[in-house]
Amino acid sequence: MDIVTDSTETDSTVYGRCGEGTAMHTLELVTDKGDTVVYTLEGEDTCANVLGGLFVGDKIAVIGEHVDGLNEDMFAKKVINLTSLLGTWESLDKNFEILEGGAVVSTSGEPRYTEWKILNGQLILSPDTFDIYSLGPDSLYLENGRGIYGYKRLPQKSLGKKKAGK
């Protein structure tokens, strides 16, 4: 069972917004610190893993590395569109909403998720840790040692707002 036990682990992820200079093979990331970093999305013997698409202004998490032989200094190993990750997700036995700011509203299924974050390219839905296998406009597939879990996106009604209104 993948349980988060050490919250002091160093996070190699860079966070920011997708910039206007983003193109088919490059990602311009305007970091949360205000810097602009250009990542190569493709290169010789490399292939970036872009999850959730790239849309100007969306919040993005990037795991990058320096690759010798590329014109650009940085290569994006994994790109996660955090804006696409937000929303209400449902499977046969779970229903939860990933909210901005790290909160999760979990209305069914065990364990009940309470918070989320990205750490070194993995999604931590406290208390579990997952690799994001796939993130699309209407589907989310998460993988850990127990298997791959599929979720569909529910319409924009907010579980958190419903719960607060009761």
Backbone hydrogen bonds, N-H to C=O, Kabsch-Sander energy under -0.5 kcal/mol:
donor,donor_aa,acceptor,acceptor_aa,energy
3,I,1,M,-1.0
4,V,127,P,-1.1
5,T,3,I,-0.6
7,S,5,T,-0.6
9,E,6,D,-0.9
12,S,10,T,-0.6
14,V,62,V,-2.8
16,G,60,I,-2.0
17,R,30,V,-2.5
18,C,58,D,-2.4
19,G,28,E,-3.9
22,T,19,G,-1.5
23,A,26,T,-2.1
27,L,39,Y,-2.7
29,L,27,L,-0.7
29,L,37,V,-3.2
30,V,17,R,-2.7
30,V,28,E,-0.6
31,T,29,L,-0.9
31,T,35,D,-2.8
32,D,15,Y,-2.2
34,G,31,T,-2.0
37,V,29,L,-2.7
37,V,35,D,-0.5
39,Y,27,L,-2.9
39,Y,37,V,-0.5
40,T,74,M,-2.5
41,L,25,H,-3.1
42,E,25,H,-0.8
43,G,46,T,-0.9
46,T,43,G,-1.9
48,A,41,L,-1.8
49,N,77,K,-1.2
50,V,48,A,-0.8
51,L,49,N,-0.6
51,L,79,V,-3.3
52,G,50,V,-0.5
52,G,135,L,-1.3
57,G,18,C,-2.8
58,D,55,F,-2.4
60,I,16,G,-3.1
61,A,80,I,-2.4
62,V,14,V,-2.7
63,I,78,K,-2.8
64,G,62,V,-0.6
65,E,75,F,-2.2
67,V,73,D,-0.6
70,L,67,V,-1.2
74,M,38,V,-0.6
75,F,65,E,-2.9
76,A,40,T,-2.5
77,K,63,I,-2.2
77,K,75,F,-0.8
78,K,63,I,-1.7
79,V,49,N,-3.0
80,I,61,A,-3.0
81,N,51,L,-2.8
82,L,59,K,-1.5
82,L,80,I,-1.0
83,T,59,K,-1.3
85,L,81,N,-1.2
86,L,82,L,-1.3
87,G,98,I,-2.1
89,W,96,F,-3.4
90,E,152,K,-2.3
91,S,94,K,-2.9
95,N,108,S,-1.2
96,F,89,W,-2.5
97,E,105,V,-2.6
98,I,87,G,-2.9
99,L,97,E,-0.7
99,L,103,A,-2.7
102,G,99,L,-1.3
104,V,114,T,-1.8
105,V,97,E,-2.1
106,S,104,V,-0.6
107,T,95,N,-2.6
107,T,105,V,-0.5
108,S,95,N,-1.1
113,Y,111,P,-0.6
114,T,126,S,-1.3
116,W,102,G,-2.3
117,K,124,I,-1.4
119,L,122,Q,-2.5
122,Q,119,L,-1.6
123,L,130,F,-2.3
124,I,117,K,-3.2
124,I,122,Q,-0.6
125,L,123,L,-0.8
125,L,128,D,-1.9
126,S,115,E,-2.0
126,S,124,I,-0.8
128,D,125,L,-3.2
129,T,2,D,-0.7
130,F,123,L,-2.9
131,D,143,E,-3.1
133,Y,131,D,-1.0
133,Y,141,Y,-2.1
134,S,141,Y,-1.7
136,G,139,S,-3.2
140,L,151,Y,-2.1
141,Y,134,S,-2.9
142,L,149,Y,-2.5
143,E,131,D,-2.7
144,N,147,G,-2.3
147,G,144,N,-1.6
149,Y,142,L,-3.6
151,Y,140,L,-2.4
152,K,90,E,-2.8
153,R,138,D,-1.8
154,L,88,T,-2.7
159,L,157,K,-0.6
162,K,158,S,-1.9
163,K,159,L,-2.7
164,A,160,G,-2.1
165,G,161,K,-1.7
166,K,162,K,-0.7
166,K,163,K,-0.9
